[in-house]
């Protein structure tokens, strides 16, 4: 993640004045959110970094001019099945067109029964996924990054969303949780 932001910082500095002005103009019509969730103005460099982060993370090239933003529909509800030997993530439905669309799944470390919500602790642990209504096996990647859920820490909290890999746009976050079952 740090290497992507370093690349984007250098790319911003290499933009022409006209390109920077275009990003600033695009930022005037975009909205951001502060860490407290209130609406906030964003700068051209912030918009450049936000959108290009997902484009570069998905393997694309840095966009030097702002794309036309059309919005990204939020994913449908997800079901997460969690046992000692499996962890699968299944979307109830997907958009009719998934061109340039990727699913990002973030998860918390295993949590104890007393924890009611740990969505804010969710972090990346697997590659971007192609949206599908079939079960996505995430156990190996999850266990490697976060450890295996146990009877003492049986809960996992998920945050997931879509990103458009052509424009860098992100959908609204969706939430799911799972508890280890026998």
N, CA, C and O atoms as a DFTB+ gen file, in Angstrom:
728 C
 N C O
     1  1       0.824      -1.178       0.000
     2  2       0.000       0.000       0.000
     3  2       0.882       1.261       0.000
     4  3       0.601       2.229      -0.707
     5  1       1.939       1.227       0.799
     6  2       2.832       2.381       0.850
     7  2       3.492       2.629      -0.500
     8  3       3.688       3.777      -0.900
     9  1       3.833       1.557      -1.195
    10  2       4.487       1.727      -2.497
    11  2       3.527       2.346      -3.510
    12  3       3.954       3.119      -4.368
    13  1       2.229       2.016      -3.424
    14  2       1.244       2.613      -4.335
    15  2       1.129       4.105      -4.054
    16  3       1.125       4.915      -4.981
    17  1       1.035       4.473      -2.774
    18  2       0.930       5.899      -2.440
    19  2       2.197       6.667      -2.812
    20  3       2.120       7.826      -3.221
    21  1       3.351       6.038      -2.674
    22  2       4.604       6.688      -3.082
    23  2       4.595       6.924      -4.592
    24  3       4.970       7.996      -5.068
    25  1       4.158       5.900      -5.339
    26  2       4.074       6.024      -6.790
    27  2       3.118       7.152      -7.181
    28  3       3.401       7.922      -8.098
    29  1       1.983       7.245      -6.479
    30  2       0.994       8.270      -6.803
    31  2       1.492       9.669      -6.431
    32  3       1.218      10.638      -7.139
    33  1       2.211       9.767      -5.339
    34  2       2.783      11.056      -4.936
    35  2       3.762      11.560      -5.996
    36  3       3.754      12.738      -6.353
    37  1       4.595      10.663      -6.489
    38  2       5.551      11.035      -7.532
    39  2       4.829      11.372      -8.839
    40  3       5.213      12.301      -9.550
    41  1       3.781      10.605      -9.146
    42  2       3.024      10.852     -10.379
    43  2       2.345      12.218     -10.325
    44  3       2.296      12.924     -11.332
    45  1       1.817      12.597      -9.152
    46  2       1.178      13.912      -9.010
    47  2       2.186      15.019      -9.276
    48  3       1.869      15.998      -9.951
    49  1       3.380      14.874      -8.759
    50  2       4.418      15.892      -8.942
    51  2       4.860      16.004     -10.397
    52  3       5.363      17.046     -10.817
    53  1       4.675      14.937     -11.164
    54  2       5.084      14.936     -12.572
    55  2       3.986      15.424     -13.520
    56  3       4.221      15.534     -14.723
    57  1       2.795      15.719     -12.996
    58  2       1.712      16.219     -13.846
    59  2       2.029      17.626     -14.332
    60  3       2.754      18.382     -13.685
    61  1       1.471      17.952     -15.481
    62  2       1.604      19.323     -15.983
    63  2       0.653      20.223     -15.201
    64  3      -0.239      19.738     -14.504
    65  1       0.844      21.513     -15.318
    66  2      -0.032      22.475     -14.644
    67  2      -1.478      22.302     -15.116
    68  3      -2.406      22.376     -14.311
    69  1      -1.670      22.075     -16.405
    70  2      -3.022      21.898     -16.950
    71  2      -3.685      20.645     -16.367
    72  3      -4.875      20.657     -16.052
    73  1      -2.918      19.577     -16.227
    74  2      -3.469      18.348     -15.653
    75  2      -3.856      18.560     -14.185
    76  3      -4.914      18.104     -13.751
    77  1      -3.002      19.250     -13.425
    78  2      -3.324      19.530     -12.018
    79  2      -4.586      20.379     -11.905
    80  3      -5.432      20.130     -11.046
    81  1      -4.714      21.379     -12.771
    82  2      -5.915      22.221     -12.758
    83  2      -7.166      21.405     -13.079
    84  3      -8.226      21.645     -12.502
    85  1      -7.049      20.451     -13.990
    86  2      -8.189      19.583     -14.326
    87  2      -8.601      18.754     -13.110
    88  3      -9.793      18.590     -12.852
    89  1      -7.628      18.229     -12.360
    90  2      -7.941      17.456     -11.148
    91  2      -8.585      18.345     -10.089
    92  3      -9.529      17.926      -9.418
    93  1      -8.083      19.568      -9.933
    94  2      -8.681      20.497      -8.966
    95  2     -10.118      20.836      -9.350
    96  3     -10.993      20.913      -8.488
    97  1     -10.361      21.038     -10.650
    98  2     -11.723      21.333     -11.118
    99  2     -12.641      20.142     -10.865
   100  3     -13.786      20.322     -10.450
   101  1     -12.153      18.934     -11.111
   102  2     -12.960      17.732     -10.867
   103  2     -13.257      17.575      -9.378
   104  3     -14.338      17.117      -9.009
   105  1     -12.313      17.948      -8.528
   106  2     -12.509      17.831      -7.073
   107  2     -13.596      18.783      -6.578
   108  3     -14.232      18.518      -5.558
   109  1     -13.815      19.897      -7.297
   110  2     -14.860      20.844      -6.895
   111  2     -16.244      20.220      -6.948
   112  3     -17.137      20.644      -6.214
   113  1     -16.439      19.222      -7.802
   114  2     -17.742      18.577      -7.910
   115  2     -17.791      17.244      -7.164
   116  3     -18.840      16.601      -7.119
   117  1     -16.668      16.824      -6.580
   118  2     -16.620      15.573      -5.818
   119  2     -16.762      15.880      -4.341
   120  3     -16.479      16.991      -3.893
   121  1     -17.204      14.883      -3.589
   122  2     -17.318      15.061      -2.145
   123  2     -16.501      14.003      -1.438
   124  3     -16.384      12.872      -1.908
   125  1     -15.950      14.372      -0.332
   126  2     -15.240      13.437       0.523
   127  2     -15.952      13.358       1.853
   128  3     -16.946      14.045       2.089
   129  1     -15.433      12.520       2.707
   130  2     -15.965      12.390       4.067
   131  2     -14.798      12.450       5.028
   132  3     -13.744      11.862       4.789
   133  1     -15.000      13.161       6.107
   134  2     -13.968      13.215       7.139
   135  2     -13.985      11.903       7.900
   136  3     -14.868      11.072       7.691
   137  1     -13.009      11.713       8.787
   138  2     -12.960      10.480       9.573
   139  2     -14.178      10.345      10.474
   140  3     -14.497       9.242      10.918
   141  1     -14.864      11.451      10.753
   142  2     -16.079      11.414      11.570
   143  2     -17.334      11.226      10.732
   144  3     -18.438      11.160      11.274
   145  1     -17.175      11.140       9.408
   146  2     -18.309      10.879       8.525
   147  2     -19.003      12.107       7.989
   148  3     -19.968      11.974       7.236
   149  1     -18.556      13.304       8.344
   150  2     -19.185      14.510       7.826
   151  2     -18.640      14.809       6.434
   152  3     -17.516      14.438       6.098
   153  1     -19.462      15.490       5.627
   154  2     -19.037      15.848       4.276
   155  2     -17.894      16.843       4.343
   156  3     -17.864      17.721       5.205
   157  1     -16.964      16.693       3.430
   158  2     -15.800      17.584       3.404
   159  2     -15.380      17.841       1.971
   160  3     -15.576      16.999       1.095
   161  1     -14.804      19.006       1.737
   162  2     -14.225      19.317       0.427
   163  2     -12.918      18.545       0.288
   164  3     -12.196      18.347       1.265
   165  1     -12.624      18.112      -0.929
   166  2     -11.347      17.454      -1.177
   167  2     -10.575      18.246      -2.221
   168  3     -11.147      19.019      -2.990
   169  1      -9.279      18.039      -2.231
   170  2      -8.419      18.739      -3.181
   171  2      -8.240      17.897      -4.435
   172  3      -8.603      16.721      -4.465
   173  1      -7.684      18.502      -5.453
   174  2      -7.389      17.769      -6.682
   175  2      -6.405      16.646      -6.443
   176  3      -6.559      15.563      -7.006
   177  1      -5.384      16.882      -5.611
   178  2      -4.397      15.826      -5.342
   179  2      -5.019      14.690      -4.547
   180  3      -4.653      13.528      -4.720
   181  1      -5.967      15.032      -3.669
   182  2      -6.639      13.990      -2.905
   183  2      -7.504      13.130      -3.824
   184  3      -7.494      11.904      -3.717
   185  1      -8.246      13.761      -4.718
   186  2      -9.072      13.014      -5.674
   187  2      -8.191      12.158      -6.572
   188  3      -8.510      10.999      -6.837
   189  1      -7.081      12.728      -7.042
   190  2      -6.115      11.995      -7.864
   191  2      -5.663      10.723      -7.141
   192  3      -5.655       9.640      -7.727
   193  1      -5.294      10.860      -5.884
   194  2      -4.800       9.708      -5.108
   195  2      -5.907       8.694      -4.841
   196  3      -5.691       7.491      -4.985
   197  1      -7.099       9.173      -4.451
   198  2      -8.218       8.265      -4.143
   199  2      -8.591       7.400      -5.348
   200  3      -8.738       6.184      -5.225
   201  1      -8.742       8.028      -6.499
   202  2      -9.160       7.278      -7.679
   203  2      -8.034       6.406      -8.223
   204  3      -8.253       5.242      -8.560
   205  1      -6.848       6.958      -8.307
   206  2      -5.734       6.193      -8.859
   207  2      -5.296       5.047      -7.961
   208  3      -4.726       4.072      -8.450
   209  1      -5.549       5.142      -6.656
   210  2      -5.178       4.041      -5.761
   211  2      -5.796       2.734      -6.243
   212  3      -5.100       1.724      -6.351
   213  1      -7.092       2.744      -6.533
   214  2      -7.765       1.507      -6.941
   215  2      -7.381       1.091      -8.354
   216  3      -7.285      -0.101      -8.644
   217  1      -7.162       2.057      -9.232
   218  2      -6.752       1.728     -10.600
   219  2      -5.390       1.030     -10.568
   220  3      -5.210      -0.009     -11.203
   221  1      -4.440       1.596      -9.837
   222  2      -3.093       1.019      -9.747
   223  2      -3.114      -0.304      -8.980
   224  3      -2.441      -1.256      -9.375
   225  1      -3.877      -0.372      -7.895
   226  2      -3.982      -1.616      -7.120
   227  2      -4.512      -2.754      -7.984
   228  3      -4.123      -3.908      -7.803
   229  1      -5.400      -2.431      -8.922
   230  2      -5.965      -3.447      -9.817
   231  2      -5.052      -3.756     -10.995
   232  3      -5.405      -4.564     -11.854
   233  1      -3.875      -3.119     -11.046
   234  2      -2.925      -3.414     -12.115
   235  2      -2.936      -2.433     -13.265
   236  3      -2.235      -2.643     -14.255
   237  1      -3.709      -1.369     -13.164
   238  2      -3.785      -0.389     -14.233
   239  2      -2.701       0.675     -14.123
   240  3      -1.887       0.663     -13.200
   241  1      -2.707       1.580     -15.068
   242  2      -1.753       2.685     -15.092
   243  2      -2.355       3.923     -14.453
   244  3      -3.575       4.090     -14.437
   245  1      -1.514       4.779     -13.932
   246  2      -1.955       6.023     -13.304
   247  2      -2.694       6.883     -14.331
   248  3      -2.205       7.092     -15.441
   249  1      -3.868       7.375     -13.954
   250  2      -4.642       8.275     -14.808
   251  2      -4.095       9.686     -14.614
   252  3      -4.004      10.165     -13.483
   253  1      -3.736      10.345     -15.692
   254  2      -3.207      11.703     -15.579
   255  2      -4.299      12.751     -15.725
   256  3      -4.108      13.903     -15.335
   257  1      -5.431      12.369     -16.279
   258  2      -6.572      13.280     -16.375
   259  2      -7.751      12.643     -15.639
   260  3      -7.885      11.419     -15.632
   261  1      -8.595      13.450     -15.029
   262  2      -9.713      12.889     -14.268
   263  2     -10.722      12.196     -15.176
   264  3     -11.045      12.703     -16.250
   265  1     -11.222      11.033     -14.745
   266  2     -12.227      10.330     -15.547
   267  2     -13.620      10.922     -15.310
   268  3     -13.831      11.671     -14.356
   269  1     -14.550      10.583     -16.174
   270  2     -15.953      10.944     -15.964
   271  2     -16.493      10.002     -14.892
   272  3     -16.465       8.783     -15.066
   273  1     -16.981      10.552     -13.794
   274  2     -17.454       9.733     -12.683
   275  2     -18.934       9.429     -12.845
   276  3     -19.750      10.334     -13.023
   277  1     -19.271       8.156     -12.781
   278  2     -20.664       7.736     -12.962
   279  2     -21.247       7.062     -11.736
   280  3     -22.452       6.816     -11.685
   281  1     -20.414       6.757     -10.741
   282  2     -20.891       6.084      -9.531
   283  2     -20.800       4.574      -9.659
   284  3     -20.788       4.026     -10.761
   285  1     -20.737       3.914      -8.516
   286  2     -20.668       2.461      -8.479
   287  2     -21.724       1.963      -7.500
   288  3     -21.771       2.387      -6.345
   289  1     -22.556       1.070      -7.976
   290  2     -23.611       0.475      -7.158
   291  2     -22.987      -0.352      -6.029
   292  3     -21.988      -1.039      -6.241
   293  1     -23.566      -0.287      -4.848
   294  2     -23.075      -1.078      -3.717
   295  2     -23.382      -2.554      -3.944
   296  3     -24.372      -2.888      -4.595
   297  1     -22.544      -3.438      -3.413
   298  2     -22.805      -4.878      -3.554
   299  2     -24.064      -5.306      -2.807
   300  3     -24.545      -4.608      -1.914
   301  1     -24.574      -6.441      -3.182
   302  2     -25.720      -7.039      -2.497
   303  2     -25.259      -7.615      -1.159
   304  3     -24.066      -7.637      -0.856
   305  1     -26.205      -8.072      -0.383
   306  2     -25.883      -8.704       0.896
   307  2     -25.014      -9.940       0.653
   308  3     -25.126     -10.608      -0.375
   309  1     -24.153     -10.220       1.618
   310  2     -23.254     -11.372       1.501
   311  2     -23.494     -12.328       2.662
   312  3     -23.887     -11.925       3.757
   313  1     -23.250     -13.594       2.394
   314  2     -23.296     -14.624       3.419
   315  2     -21.894     -15.178       3.572
   316  3     -21.252     -15.552       2.590
   317  1     -21.422     -15.230       4.807
   318  2     -20.106     -15.792       5.072
   319  2     -20.299     -17.055       5.895
   320  3     -20.872     -17.016       6.984
   321  1     -19.819     -18.171       5.371
   322  2     -19.880     -19.453       6.085
   323  2     -18.504     -19.705       6.694
   324  3     -17.493     -19.671       5.993
   325  1     -18.469     -19.960       8.008
   326  2     -17.208     -20.112       8.716
   327  2     -17.225     -21.352       9.596
   328  3     -17.971     -21.428      10.572
   329  1     -16.392     -22.322       9.235
   330  2     -16.198     -23.522      10.052
   331  2     -14.689     -23.677      10.263
   332  3     -13.908     -22.868       9.762
   333  1     -14.288     -24.689      10.986
   334  2     -12.862     -24.921      11.227
   335  2     -12.104     -25.175       9.922
   336  3     -10.914     -24.876       9.828
   337  1     -12.786     -25.724       8.922
   338  2     -12.095     -26.072       7.678
   339  2     -12.462     -25.196       6.487
   340  3     -11.803     -25.286       5.451
   341  1     -13.487     -24.354       6.592
   342  2     -13.906     -23.523       5.457
   343  2     -14.247     -22.102       5.876
   344  3     -14.668     -21.849       7.005
   345  1     -14.056     -21.197       4.951
   346  2     -14.555     -19.831       5.074
   347  2     -14.876     -19.392       3.660
   348  3     -13.982     -19.219       2.833
   349  1     -16.165     -19.213       3.390
   350  2     -16.583     -18.804       2.053
   351  2     -17.403     -17.533       2.139
   352  3     -18.107     -17.288       3.118
   353  1     -17.293     -16.731       1.091
   354  2     -17.974     -15.447       0.976
   355  2     -18.857     -15.529      -0.262
   356  3     -18.356     -15.753      -1.364
   357  1     -20.176     -15.347      -0.095
   358  2     -21.109     -15.479      -1.212
   359  2     -22.011     -14.260      -1.300
   360  3     -22.687     -13.915      -0.331
   361  1     -22.025     -13.607      -2.457
   362  2     -22.926     -12.489      -2.697
   363  2     -24.284     -13.008      -3.134
   364  3     -24.367     -13.972      -3.895
   365  1     -25.354     -12.374      -2.657
   366  2     -26.709     -12.778      -3.025
   367  2     -27.004     -12.471      -4.489
   368  3     -27.777     -13.182      -5.131
   369  1     -26.389     -11.412      -5.018
   370  2     -26.672     -10.980      -6.385
   371  2     -25.495     -10.118      -6.854
   372  3     -24.745      -9.579      -6.039
   373  1     -25.346      -9.997      -8.167
   374  2     -24.312      -9.122      -8.727
   375  2     -24.945      -8.251      -9.818
   376  3     -25.999      -8.601     -10.349
   377  1     -24.320      -7.133     -10.152
   378  2     -24.860      -6.283     -11.230
   379  2     -24.892      -7.028     -12.569
   380  3     -24.146      -7.986     -12.773
   381  1     -25.750      -6.583     -13.463
   382  2     -25.856      -7.236     -14.771
   383  2     -24.568      -7.092     -15.578
   384  3     -24.236      -7.968     -16.376
   385  1     -23.842      -5.994     -15.374
   386  2     -22.560      -5.813     -16.047
   387  2     -21.471      -5.657     -14.986
   388  3     -21.530      -4.766     -14.139
   389  1     -20.482      -6.538     -15.052
   390  2     -19.377      -6.458     -14.088
   391  2     -18.068      -6.030     -14.770
   392  3     -16.978      -6.215     -14.229
   393  1     -18.207      -5.454     -15.966
   394  2     -17.036      -4.949     -16.673
   395  2     -16.344      -3.905     -15.805
   396  3     -16.988      -2.975     -15.322
   397  1     -15.053      -4.051     -15.608
   398  2     -14.219      -3.158     -14.798
   399  2     -14.584      -3.139     -13.315
   400  3     -14.122      -2.264     -12.584
   401  1     -15.397      -4.078     -12.861
   402  2     -15.817      -4.100     -11.467
   403  2     -15.072      -5.189     -10.710
   404  3     -14.971      -6.322     -11.181
   405  1     -14.545      -4.843      -9.528
   406  2     -13.884      -5.816      -8.656
   407  2     -14.472      -5.693      -7.259
   408  3     -14.896      -4.618      -6.837
   409  1     -14.488      -6.806      -6.556
   410  2     -14.981      -6.878      -5.188
   411  2     -13.797      -6.820      -4.244
   412  3     -12.840      -7.581      -4.389
   413  1     -13.861      -5.912      -3.272
   414  2     -12.828      -5.798      -2.247
   415  2     -13.430      -6.320      -0.953
   416  3     -14.480      -5.849      -0.514
   417  1     -12.760      -7.299      -0.339
   418  2     -13.221      -7.878       0.922
   419  2     -12.173      -7.584       1.989
   420  3     -11.001      -7.927       1.837
   421  1     -12.613      -6.945       3.070
   422  2     -11.757      -6.650       4.212
   423  2     -12.313      -7.418       5.410
   424  3     -13.525      -7.606       5.513
   425  1     -11.445      -7.860       6.309
   426  2     -11.915      -8.619       7.473
   427  2     -11.119      -8.272       8.713
   428  3      -9.950      -7.895       8.635
   429  1     -11.773      -8.403       9.864
   430  2     -11.102      -8.194      11.144
   431  2     -10.342      -9.466      11.517
   432  3     -10.563     -10.526      10.931
   433  1      -9.460      -9.350      12.480
   434  2      -8.859     -10.544      13.075
   435  2      -9.964     -11.251      13.847
   436  3     -10.992     -10.635      14.126
   437  1      -9.789     -12.522      14.204
   438  2     -10.815     -13.201      15.000
   439  2     -11.076     -12.441      16.306
   440  3     -10.144     -12.000      16.977
   441  1     -12.350     -12.298      16.649
   442  2     -12.771     -11.549      17.836
   443  2     -13.491     -12.472      18.821
   444  3     -14.044     -13.501      18.432
   445  1     -13.475     -12.092      20.097
   446  2     -14.145     -12.887      21.130
   447  2     -15.652     -12.701      21.064
   448  3     -16.143     -11.801      20.384
   449  1     -16.382     -13.552      21.770
   450  2     -17.846     -13.481      21.791
   451  2     -18.357     -12.165      22.347
   452  3     -19.454     -11.737      21.988
   453  1     -17.595     -11.511      23.213
   454  2     -18.031     -10.255      23.818
   455  2     -17.996      -9.067      22.876
   456  3     -18.573      -8.026      23.190
   457  1     -17.348      -9.186      21.749
   458  2     -17.243      -8.082      20.788
   459  2     -18.499      -8.065      19.913
   460  3     -18.857      -9.069      19.298
   461  1     -19.156      -6.911      19.871
   462  2     -20.380      -6.780      19.074
   463  2     -20.129      -6.213      17.690
   464  3     -20.885      -6.478      16.755
   465  1     -19.061      -5.430      17.560
   466  2     -18.770      -4.812      16.274
   467  2     -17.277      -4.526      16.176
   468  3     -16.696      -3.894      17.058
   469  1     -16.666      -4.996      15.099
   470  2     -15.250      -4.710      14.848
   471  2     -15.041      -4.414      13.372
   472  3     -13.990      -4.717      12.806
   473  1     -16.062      -3.814      12.753
   474  2     -15.969      -3.504      11.325
   475  2     -14.841      -2.516      11.047
   476  3     -14.210      -2.568       9.991
   477  1     -14.587      -1.611      11.999
   478  2     -13.527      -0.620      11.808
   479  2     -12.138      -1.266      11.832
   480  3     -11.163      -0.653      11.400
   481  1     -12.047      -2.492      12.331
   482  2     -10.768      -3.197      12.385
   483  2     -10.516      -4.041      11.130
   484  3      -9.474      -4.683      11.006
   485  1     -11.475      -4.032      10.207
   486  2     -11.341      -4.832       8.988
   487  2     -10.225      -4.291       8.112
   488  3     -10.131      -3.086       7.881
   489  1      -9.385      -5.187       7.629
   490  2      -8.255      -4.822       6.776
   491  2      -8.157      -5.800       5.608
   492  3      -8.716      -6.896       5.651
   493  1      -7.446      -5.391       4.577
   494  2      -7.278      -6.234       3.396
   495  2      -6.518      -7.501       3.755
   496  3      -5.587      -7.470       4.560
   497  1      -6.920      -8.613       3.154
   498  2      -6.224      -9.879       3.381
   499  2      -6.171     -10.742       2.130
   500  3      -5.475     -11.758       2.111
   501  1      -6.884     -10.361       1.098
   502  2      -6.930     -11.155      -0.124
   503  2      -6.917     -10.235      -1.338
   504  3      -7.106      -9.025      -1.210
   505  1      -6.696     -10.804      -2.506
   506  2      -6.676     -10.041      -3.758
   507  2      -8.074      -9.535      -4.098
   508  3      -9.068      -9.997      -3.537
   509  1      -8.136      -8.583      -5.022
   510  2      -9.421      -8.134      -5.540
   511  2     -10.096      -9.322      -6.214
   512  3      -9.443     -10.116      -6.891
   513  1     -11.397      -9.437      -6.025
   514  2     -12.160     -10.580      -6.545
   515  2     -13.089     -10.134      -7.671
   516  3     -13.562      -8.997      -7.686
   517  1     -13.342     -11.036      -8.606
   518  2     -14.344     -10.796      -9.633
   519  2     -15.706     -11.085      -9.012
   520  3     -15.893     -12.160      -8.443
   521  1     -16.671     -10.156      -9.102
   522  2     -17.990     -10.387      -8.514
   523  2     -18.631     -11.655      -9.078
   524  3     -18.629     -11.877     -10.288
   525  1     -19.180     -12.482      -8.186
   526  2     -19.848     -13.723      -8.578
   527  2     -20.848     -14.099      -7.493
   528  3     -20.707     -13.702      -6.336
   529  1     -21.853     -14.864      -7.880
   530  2     -22.819     -15.341      -6.888
   531  2     -22.439     -16.718      -6.365
   532  3     -23.139     -17.278      -5.521
   533  1     -21.349     -17.258      -6.856
   534  2     -20.847     -18.526      -6.317
   535  2     -19.936     -18.222      -5.132
   536  3     -19.400     -17.120      -5.017
   537  1     -19.770     -19.192      -4.266
   538  2     -18.961     -19.008      -3.066
   539  2     -17.491     -18.766      -3.418
   540  3     -16.918     -19.464      -4.255
   541  1     -16.895     -17.773      -2.771
   542  2     -15.474     -17.465      -2.939
   543  2     -14.760     -18.013      -1.715
   544  3     -15.065     -17.614      -0.591
   545  1     -13.823     -18.913      -1.917
   546  2     -13.085     -19.508      -0.805
   547  2     -12.001     -18.532      -0.341
   548  3     -11.059     -18.248      -1.080
   549  1     -12.137     -18.025       0.878
   550  2     -11.191     -17.028       1.393
   551  2     -10.408     -17.532       2.606
   552  3      -9.648     -16.768       3.202
   553  1     -10.575     -18.792       2.979
   554  2      -9.973     -19.327       4.207
   555  2      -8.457     -19.255       4.213
   556  3      -7.876     -18.763       5.181
   557  1      -7.805     -19.724       3.175
   558  2      -6.340     -19.757       3.154
   559  2      -5.763     -18.360       3.298
   560  3      -4.868     -18.140       4.114
   561  1      -6.266     -17.408       2.510
   562  2      -5.777     -16.032       2.584
   563  2      -6.068     -15.420       3.948
   564  3      -5.225     -14.727       4.518
   565  1      -7.265     -15.680       4.468
   566  2      -7.634     -15.117       5.771
   567  2      -6.727     -15.653       6.880
   568  3      -6.170     -14.882       7.661
   569  1      -6.584     -16.967       6.942
   570  2      -5.767     -17.581       7.994
   571  2      -4.311     -17.120       7.925
   572  3      -3.672     -16.911       8.956
   573  1      -3.794     -16.965       6.719
   574  2      -2.402     -16.534       6.543
   575  2      -2.200     -15.121       7.101
   576  3      -1.171     -14.845       7.718
   577  1      -3.165     -14.231       6.892
   578  2      -3.034     -12.845       7.330
   579  2      -3.469     -12.631       8.779
   580  3      -2.803     -11.913       9.525
   581  1      -4.581     -13.249       9.184
   582  2      -5.202     -12.938      10.470
   583  2      -5.170     -14.050      11.505
   584  3      -5.509     -13.819      12.666
   585  1      -4.775     -15.239      11.112
   586  2      -4.844     -16.369      12.042
   587  2      -6.190     -17.063      11.932
   588  3      -7.128     -16.535      11.335
   589  1      -6.274     -18.239      12.507
   590  2      -7.472     -19.060      12.414
   591  2      -8.451     -18.738      13.539
   592  3      -8.045     -18.686      14.700
   593  1      -9.735     -18.519      13.225
   594  2     -10.726     -18.333      14.288
   595  2     -10.792     -19.586      15.182
   596  3     -10.675     -20.713      14.699
   597  1     -10.977     -19.369      16.471
   598  2     -11.033     -20.463      17.444
   599  2     -12.279     -20.315      18.305
   600  3     -13.010     -19.333      18.174
   601  1     -12.526     -21.281      19.187
   602  2     -13.668     -21.199      20.092
   603  2     -13.564     -19.967      20.993
   604  3     -14.588     -19.392      21.363
   605  1     -12.348     -19.553      21.351
   606  2     -12.153     -18.371      22.180
   607  2     -12.314     -17.066      21.422
   608  3     -12.679     -16.047      22.009
   609  1     -12.045     -17.086      20.125
   610  2     -12.186     -15.914      19.246
   611  2     -12.896     -16.353      17.968
   612  3     -12.269     -16.500      16.919
   613  1     -14.225     -16.562      18.066
   614  2     -14.945     -17.152      16.931
   615  2     -15.556     -16.173      15.930
   616  3     -16.042     -16.601      14.883
   617  1     -15.545     -14.884      16.221
   618  2     -16.237     -13.921      15.359
   619  2     -15.281     -13.218      14.397
   620  3     -14.146     -12.895      14.747
   621  1     -15.771     -12.990      13.175
   622  2     -15.028     -12.223      12.176
   623  2     -16.009     -11.223      11.563
   624  3     -17.131     -11.570      11.197
   625  1     -15.552      -9.971      11.462
   626  2     -16.365      -8.905      10.908
   627  2     -15.802      -8.496       9.550
   628  3     -14.594      -8.312       9.394
   629  1     -16.697      -8.357       8.569
   630  2     -16.300      -8.065       7.194
   631  2     -16.863      -6.725       6.736
   632  3     -17.981      -6.347       7.086
   633  1     -16.070      -6.026       5.952
   634  2     -16.486      -4.833       5.239
   635  2     -16.140      -5.109       3.790
   636  3     -15.035      -5.565       3.496
   637  1     -17.057      -4.845       2.884
   638  2     -16.794      -5.138       1.466
   639  2     -17.450      -4.092       0.581
   640  3     -18.429      -3.452       0.965
   641  1     -16.888      -3.933      -0.612
   642  2     -17.379      -2.934      -1.546
   643  2     -16.851      -3.261      -2.935
   644  3     -15.959      -4.094      -3.101
   645  1     -17.427      -2.580      -3.938
   646  2     -16.952      -2.698      -5.311
   647  2     -16.056      -1.505      -5.634
   648  3     -16.215      -0.421      -5.072
   649  1     -15.113      -1.723      -6.545
   650  2     -14.344      -0.633      -7.137
   651  2     -14.389      -0.797      -8.651
   652  3     -14.373      -1.909      -9.180
   653  1     -14.445       0.343      -9.329
   654  2     -14.376       0.361     -10.783
   655  2     -12.898       0.515     -11.118
   656  3     -12.301       1.552     -10.828
   657  1     -12.310      -0.497     -11.719
   658  2     -10.870      -0.494     -11.991
   659  2     -10.470       0.435     -13.135
   660  3      -9.281       0.664     -13.356
   661  1     -11.453       0.975     -13.866
   662  2     -11.151       1.911     -14.946
   663  2     -11.149       3.354     -14.446
   664  3     -10.359       4.173     -14.916
   665  1     -12.044       3.671     -13.484
   666  2     -12.148       5.051     -12.991
   667  2     -11.647       5.213     -11.562
   668  3     -11.371       6.331     -11.128
   669  1     -11.527       4.110     -10.826
   670  2     -11.099       4.183      -9.432
   671  2     -12.229       4.460      -8.463
   672  3     -11.998       4.558      -7.258
   673  1     -13.445       4.588      -8.963
   674  2     -14.580       4.865      -8.082
   675  2     -14.859       3.676      -7.173
   676  3     -14.656       2.523      -7.553
   677  1     -15.331       3.980      -5.958
   678  2     -15.621       2.976      -4.932
   679  2     -17.093       3.082      -4.569
   680  3     -17.646       4.180      -4.501
   681  1     -17.724       1.943      -4.338
   682  2     -19.117       1.947      -3.908
   683  2     -19.196       2.211      -2.404
   684  3     -18.177       2.357      -1.728
   685  1     -20.404       2.267      -1.907
   686  2     -20.612       2.348      -0.460
   687  2     -20.162       1.034       0.181
   688  3     -20.191      -0.020      -0.455
   689  1     -19.752       1.109       1.431
   690  2     -19.341      -0.081       2.169
   691  2     -20.571      -0.894       2.566
   692  3     -21.631      -0.345       2.869
   693  1     -20.402      -2.203       2.557
   694  2     -21.404      -3.137       3.059
   695  2     -20.747      -3.929       4.183
   696  3     -19.521      -4.004       4.260
   697  1     -21.560      -4.517       5.049
   698  2     -21.035      -5.194       6.216
   699  2     -21.626      -6.588       6.376
   700  3     -22.782      -6.833       6.030
   701  1     -20.817      -7.490       6.903
   702  2     -21.257      -8.852       7.202
   703  2     -20.417      -9.346       8.367
   704  3     -19.352      -8.799       8.654
   705  1     -20.894     -10.365       9.022
   706  2     -20.113     -10.975      10.085
   707  2     -20.354     -12.478      10.057
   708  3     -21.329     -12.959       9.480
   709  1     -19.459     -13.194      10.682
   710  2     -19.573     -14.654      10.729
   711  2     -19.063     -15.118      12.085
   712  3     -18.205     -14.486      12.701
   713  1     -19.612     -16.235      12.526
   714  2     -19.179     -16.837      13.783
   715  2     -18.842     -18.284      13.517
   716  3     -19.581     -18.991      12.833
   717  1     -17.726     -18.720      14.059
   718  2     -17.258     -20.092      13.862
   719  2     -18.336     -21.069      14.313
   720  3     -18.841     -20.983      15.432
   721  1     -18.680     -21.992      13.434
   722  2     -19.658     -23.027      13.792
   723  2     -18.988     -24.387      13.701
   724  3     -17.982     -24.572      13.016
   725  1     -19.577     -25.319      14.406
   726  2     -19.001     -26.678      14.470
   727  2     -19.157     -27.411      13.159
   728  3     -18.731     -28.559      13.039
